């Protein structure tokens, strides 16, 4: 039997690090009082500072620093309590000053890590080299006029953090999982909305290859502005294959900045890669160094919420639920808060979990709303669940009639409302017996078939009796009564 030919790609290892740009969700920009909101008409959120008019000076937004510290703590970084801003000099039409205010050799956070879990169940620790603060540039628009490029400076000065990983990534899956975890964290900590479609979260990928078993790094290329998890994987897989093809064909990788064409799934060169000295970094003379006091840092640390992985582990341990179900609560703070408010009222904790990830989730999806917009209070939901668990009302009646009524009727308790609407399960055996007789008389052939061993028709009897009882019957008790009649 002939040996299978070895793929050239299997002889090489992918080496990658990500530069993840996160727009912070502050109300105003990093160095001015201009609005940082998304979606305004072009050049509406601007001022002398955004336009870099002569004499305009920057003033640091303190909330930007606090948010950077929060994400740094979540990523296990050391916080540099004294750090400063630098000027990164380059010319582009959407950069009014001719330089970007950023951080070079003294970033706010350093030496962190994030542990990720891959699809095969294994975990991997990805190092975080640094997190630095900077301002965003404006936006150049090239497709609205045949003769001119247009510039929108609404985004100029919007606060960013750049999360720079170590070159620890060895597959496109690791990269996309890492980016997904970062997005969960920034949303969880209310640092950013993490909306990749609106540019709130963007990613550049540095990609190189080296022969398997070697430790020396190859020449890297940087793929810019990847705006989805899928495109991160596609760009990385394509670029890995391209570099393998170049090397095995006897060529050399040229260090460069690449664009990714999402339609074609290919990369193409934008420019040869700049080095740090091309930017002529120097300390910004208009901004004082940032000094983070021990007391302020301690205050931020004490206000940090439990992180998603901690919440997930706690939910699994305490309530015995699956990892997937636990993740729903860990990734949605509003759902978790709703759950915690309902817990003291509900009799069975597992029932509450099942309702929130089952019927309630279906109701929210149908309405197109989040749990924070649900009109049923946590206490009222818990009371309804207790009625169902106590066999005083069916789940179907609760979801289809009781809860919708409770959205508008606030003056009555759930039990009072169920009583007033005549929704409680009937315990009248004589009434149910009459319904059962009516159904069995309606289906003599099916009754005969049941007695000959066709047990599947029992569901037909239960369903018809339930209709006559208008859903106000305990299905288990109904089964028992019908079986007695059939004997």
C-alpha positions in Angstrom: 0.0 0.0 0.0 1.6 3.3 -1.0 2.4 5.9 1.7 0.2 8.9 1.8 2.0 12.0 0.6 2.8 14.5 3.4 1.1 17.9 3.0 3.6 20.8 2.9 1.5 22.7 5.5 2.0 19.9 8.0 5.8 20.6 8.0 5.2 24.2 9.3 3.8 25.8 12.4 1.6 28.9 12.5 2.9 31.6 14.8 0.5 34.5 15.5 -0.3 37.3 17.9 -3.3 39.6 17.8 -3.6 43.4 18.2 -7.2 43.9 19.4 -8.6 47.4 19.3 -11.5 48.0 21.6 -13.5 51.3 21.5 -14.5 52.2 25.0 -18.1 53.1 25.7 -17.6 56.4 27.4 -20.0 59.2 26.7 -17.3 61.5 25.5 -14.0 61.3 23.7 -10.7 60.6 25.4 -9.3 64.1 25.2 -12.4 66.3 24.7 -16.0 66.7 25.6 -17.2 65.7 22.2 -19.8 62.9 22.1 -18.3 59.5 21.5 -21.6 58.0 20.3 -22.0 56.0 17.1 -24.4 56.8 14.3 -24.4 60.6 14.1 -24.4 62.4 10.8 -20.8 63.0 9.4 -18.8 65.5 11.3 -21.4 66.2 14.0 -19.4 65.1 17.0 -16.4 67.4 16.6 -14.8 70.5 18.1 -11.6 72.4 18.0 -9.8 69.5 19.7 -11.1 66.9 17.3 -10.2 69.1 14.4 -6.7 69.9 15.9 -7.2 73.6 15.4 -4.2 75.8 16.6 -4.1 76.2 20.3 -6.5 73.4 21.1 -5.2 71.3 24.0 -6.2 67.8 25.1 -7.7 67.0 28.5 -7.8 63.4 29.7 -11.1 61.7 30.3 -10.7 59.9 33.7 -13.3 57.2 32.9 -11.2 56.0 30.0 -8.4 55.2 32.5 -10.8 53.4 34.8 -12.1 51.2 32.0 -8.6 50.3 30.9 -7.7 49.3 34.4 -10.8 47.1 34.6 -10.0 45.1 31.5 -6.4 44.9 32.6 -7.4 43.3 35.9 -9.7 40.9 34.1 -6.8 39.8 31.9 -4.5 39.3 34.9 -2.2 42.2 34.0 0.0 44.3 36.2 -1.2 47.9 36.3 1.5 50.5 35.7 0.5 53.2 38.3 2.6 55.8 36.5 2.3 55.8 32.8 2.3 58.5 30.1 1.1 59.3 26.6 3.2 59.5 23.4 2.8 60.9 20.0 2.9 58.4 17.1 3.7 60.5 14.0 2.3 59.6 10.6 0.2 61.3 7.9 -3.2 60.3 6.8 -6.2 62.3 5.8 -8.4 61.2 8.7 -5.7 62.1 11.3 -6.1 65.8 11.7 -3.1 66.5 14.0 -0.6 64.5 11.8 0.0 62.3 14.8 -1.9 59.9 17.1 -1.8 60.2 20.9 -1.1 56.7 22.1 1.2 54.9 24.6 4.6 53.5 23.6 7.1 52.4 26.2 5.0 52.9 29.3 1.5 51.4 28.7 -1.1 51.2 31.4 -1.2 47.4 31.6 1.5 44.8 31.1 2.3 41.0 31.5 -1.2 39.4 31.6 -2.8 36.3 30.2 -6.1 34.8 29.3 -6.9 31.1 29.5 -9.1 29.8 26.6 -10.9 26.5 26.1 -10.8 24.9 22.6 -13.4 22.7 20.9 -11.6 19.5 21.9 -11.9 20.4 25.6 -8.2 21.4 26.0 -7.2 24.7 27.5 -4.5 27.1 26.6 -3.0 30.2 28.2 -2.4 33.1 25.8 0.0 35.8 27.1 -1.1 39.5 27.0 2.0 41.6 26.3 0.4 44.9 27.0 -2.7 47.0 26.9 -2.3 50.7 26.0 -4.6 53.7 25.7 -4.9 55.7 22.5 -7.3 57.8 20.5 -9.1 56.5 17.4 -8.6 58.2 14.0 -11.4 59.5 11.8 -12.9 57.6 8.9 -12.0 58.0 5.2 -14.8 57.2 2.8 -13.9 56.4 -0.8 -17.1 55.2 -2.4 -19.5 58.1 -2.3 -17.9 60.4 -4.9 -16.1 59.6 -8.2 -13.5 62.3 -7.8 -13.0 62.8 -4.1 -12.5 60.9 -0.9 -14.6 62.1 2.0 -13.5 62.4 5.7 -15.8 61.9 8.7 -14.1 63.0 12.0 -16.8 61.8 14.4 -14.6 58.9 15.3 -11.5 61.0 15.7 -10.6 61.0 19.4 -12.9 58.2 20.4 -11.1 56.3 23.2 -9.4 53.0 22.4 -7.5 50.4 24.2 -5.2 48.1 22.2 -4.7 44.6 23.6 -1.5 43.1 22.3 -1.0 39.4 22.8 2.2 37.5 22.8 2.9 35.3 19.7 1.4 32.3 21.5 -1.4 31.5 19.0 -0.9 28.4 16.9 -4.2 28.0 15.0 -7.0 30.1 13.6 -9.3 28.4 16.2 -7.2 29.7 19.0 -7.3 33.2 17.6 -11.1 33.3 17.1 -11.8 31.8 20.6 -9.4 34.4 22.1 -11.2 37.2 20.3 -14.6 35.8 21.4 -13.5 35.7 25.0 -12.2 39.2 24.9 -15.5 40.4 23.5 -17.4 38.6 26.3 -15.1 40.3 28.9 -15.4 43.8 27.6 -19.2 43.5 27.5 -19.4 41.9 30.9 -17.3 44.6 32.4 -19.2 47.4 30.6 -16.0 48.5 29.0 -17.3 48.4 25.4 -20.3 47.1 23.5 -17.9 44.9 21.5 -19.9 45.4 18.3 -17.6 44.3 15.5 -20.1 45.4 12.9 -19.9 49.0 14.1 -16.1 48.9 14.5 -16.2 48.9 18.3 -14.0 45.8 18.3 -11.4 45.4 15.5 -8.5 43.0 15.2 -5.1 43.0 13.4 -3.4 39.6 13.1 0.4 39.2 12.9 1.1 36.0 11.1 4.3 34.0 10.4 5.3 30.4 9.9 8.3 28.3 11.0 9.3 24.7 10.4 7.8 22.3 13.0 10.0 21.8 16.0 12.0 25.0 15.6 11.8 28.0 18.0 13.1 30.9 15.8 10.4 33.2 14.6 9.8 33.7 10.8 9.1 37.0 9.0 5.7 38.2 10.0 2.9 39.9 8.0 0.1 41.9 9.6 -3.4 41.5 8.3 -5.4 44.6 9.2 -8.9 45.4 10.3 -10.5 41.9 10.7 -14.1 42.6 11.7 -15.6 39.2 12.6 -14.6 35.9 14.2 -15.1 34.1 10.9 -12.9 36.5 9.0 -10.1 36.1 11.6 -10.2 32.4 10.9 -10.4 32.7 7.2 -7.6 35.3 6.9 -5.3 33.3 9.2 -5.9 30.1 7.3 -5.4 31.7 3.9 -2.2 33.6 5.0 -0.7 30.5 6.6 -1.3 28.6 3.3 0.1 31.5 1.3 3.3 31.7 3.3 3.9 27.9 3.2 3.5 28.1 -0.6 6.0 30.9 -0.9 8.6 29.2 1.4 8.3 25.7 -0.2 8.5 27.4 -3.6 11.9 28.8 -2.7 10.7 32.4 -2.1 11.0 34.7 0.9 8.3 36.3 3.0 8.4 40.1 2.8 7.4 41.9 6.0 4.3 43.8 5.0 0.9 45.0 6.0 -1.9 43.1 4.3 -5.6 43.7 3.5 -8.1 40.9 3.7 -10.8 40.6 1.0 -13.8 39.1 2.7 -15.5 38.3 -0.6 -12.6 36.4 -2.1 -11.1 35.1 1.2 -7.7 36.3 0.2 -5.0 38.7 1.5 -3.2 41.3 -0.6 -0.3 43.8 0.2 -1.2 47.3 1.3 2.3 48.5 2.1 5.6 47.3 3.4 5.5 47.1 7.2 6.6 50.2 9.2 8.9 49.8 12.2 8.5 51.6 15.5 11.3 54.1 14.6 9.3 55.1 11.5 6.7 56.7 13.7 9.2 58.8 15.7 7.5 58.3 19.0 8.1 60.9 21.7 6.3 61.8 25.0 3.3 64.1 24.4 4.3 67.5 26.0 0.6 68.6 26.3 -0.4 65.7 28.7 0.9 65.1 32.2 1.8 61.5 33.2 -1.1 59.4 34.5 -0.7 58.7 38.2 -3.0 56.0 39.6 -3.1 56.1 43.3 -3.2 53.0 45.5 -6.6 54.0 46.9 -8.1 54.5 43.4 -6.7 51.2 42.2 -8.0 49.4 45.3 -11.5 51.0 44.7 -11.6 49.8 41.1 -10.5 46.3 42.2 -13.1 46.1 44.9 -15.9 47.0 42.4 -14.9 44.3 39.9 -17.7 41.9 39.3 -17.2 38.1 39.2 -15.9 37.2 35.7 -17.8 34.9 33.3 -15.7 31.8 33.9 -16.1 32.2 37.7 -19.9 32.6 37.4 -20.1 29.6 35.0 -18.1 27.3 37.4 -20.2 28.4 40.4 -23.5 27.8 38.5 -22.3 24.3 37.5 -21.2 23.4 41.0 -24.1 24.9 42.9 -27.0 23.9 40.6 -25.7 21.0 38.6 -26.5 22.5 35.2 -24.6 22.0 32.0 -21.7 24.1 30.8 -23.8 25.5 28.0 -26.7 26.5 30.3 -24.2 28.0 32.8 -22.7 30.1 30.0 -26.1 31.8 29.3 -26.1 33.2 32.8 -22.3 34.0 32.9 -22.5 36.0 29.7 -25.7 37.9 30.4 -25.5 40.0 33.6 -29.1 41.1 33.3 -30.2 37.5 33.2 -28.0 36.7 36.2 -29.4 39.6 38.2 -33.0 38.5 37.3 -32.1 35.0 38.5 -30.6 36.2 41.8 -33.7 38.4 42.5 -36.1 35.5 41.9 -34.1 32.9 43.9 -35.3 33.9 47.4 -39.0 33.5 46.3 -38.9 30.3 44.2 -39.3 27.0 46.0 -37.1 24.9 43.6 -34.0 26.6 42.2 -33.6 24.1 39.3 -37.2 25.0 38.2 -36.2 28.6 38.0 -33.2 27.8 35.8 -35.3 25.6 33.5 -37.9 28.3 33.1 -35.4 31.1 32.4 -33.6 29.1 29.7 -36.8 27.5 28.4 -40.2 29.2 28.4 -39.0 32.7 29.4 -36.3 32.7 26.8 -38.9 31.6 24.2 -41.2 34.5 25.3 -38.3 37.0 25.0 -37.3 35.8 21.6 -40.9 36.0 20.4 -41.2 39.6 21.7 -37.7 40.5 20.4 -36.7 41.9 23.8 -34.0 41.3 26.5 -34.7 40.1 30.0 -34.1 43.7 31.3 -37.2 44.7 29.3 -39.4 41.9 30.5 -42.5 43.3 32.3 -42.8 40.3 34.7 -40.9 40.9 37.9 -38.5 38.2 39.2 -40.8 37.7 42.2 -43.9 37.3 40.1 -42.2 34.8 37.8 -41.0 32.8 40.9 -44.6 32.8 42.3 -45.9 31.5 38.9 -43.2 28.7 38.9 -44.3 27.7 42.4 -47.9 27.4 41.3 -46.8 25.1 38.5 -44.5 23.0 40.8 -47.3 22.7 43.3 -49.7 21.3 40.6 -52.0 24.3 41.0 -51.7 25.4 37.4 -50.2 23.9 34.3 -47.1 25.3 32.6 -49.0 25.9 29.4 -51.7 28.0 31.2 -49.0 29.9 33.1 -47.1 30.9 30.0 -50.0 31.5 27.7 -52.5 33.1 30.0 -51.3 33.9 33.5 -48.0 35.6 32.7 -49.4 37.7 29.8 -52.2 38.9 32.2 -49.7 39.7 34.9 -47.8 42.1 32.5 -50.7 44.5 32.8 -52.4 43.6 36.1 -50.1 44.8 38.8 -52.5 45.1 41.7 -52.9 41.4 42.4 -50.5 38.7 43.4 -49.9 35.9 41.0 -52.0 33.5 43.0 -54.9 36.1 43.2 -54.7 36.7 39.5 -54.8 32.9 38.7 -57.9 32.6 41.0 -59.6 35.6 39.5 -59.0 34.3 35.9 -60.2 30.8 36.9 -56.9 29.3 35.8 -56.2 27.0 38.7 -56.3 23.2 38.2 -59.6 21.7 39.0 -59.7 19.0 41.7 -63.3 18.1 41.0 -63.0 14.4 40.3 -66.7 14.2 39.3 -66.3 16.9 36.7 -63.1 15.3 35.2 -64.9 11.9 35.3 -67.7 13.3 33.2 -65.2 14.7 30.7 -63.4 11.3 30.5 -66.7 9.5 29.9 -67.5 12.0 27.1 -64.2 11.4 25.4 -64.2 7.6 25.7 -67.8 7.4 24.3 -66.6 9.6 21.4 -63.8 7.1 20.4 -65.2 3.5 20.8 -62.9 2.1 18.2 -59.8 3.6 19.8 -60.9 2.4 23.2 -61.2 -1.1 21.8 -57.8 -0.8 20.2 -56.3 0.3 23.5 -57.7 -2.8 25.2 -56.1 -4.9 22.5 -52.7 -3.4 23.3 -52.4 -0.2 21.2 -51.3 1.9 24.1 -50.4 4.9 21.9 -54.0 6.1 21.7 -53.9 7.1 25.4 -52.4 10.5 24.3 -55.5 11.1 22.2 -57.8 10.6 25.2 -55.6 12.8 27.5 -55.5 15.6 24.9 -59.2 15.7 24.3 -60.0 15.6 28.0 -57.6 18.4 28.6 -59.4 20.5 26.0 -62.7 20.0 27.7 -61.1 20.9 31.0 -59.6 24.0 29.3 -56.1 23.0 30.3 -57.0 23.2 34.0 -56.1 19.6 34.8 -53.0 17.9 36.2 -51.8 15.6 33.3 -50.5 12.9 35.7 -53.7 12.7 37.6 -55.7 12.8 34.4 -53.6 9.8 33.1 -54.5 7.9 36.3 -58.2 8.6 36.0 -58.4 7.6 32.4 -56.5 4.4 33.0 -59.0 3.5 35.8 -61.9 4.1 33.4 -60.3 2.0 30.7 -59.9 -1.0 33.1 
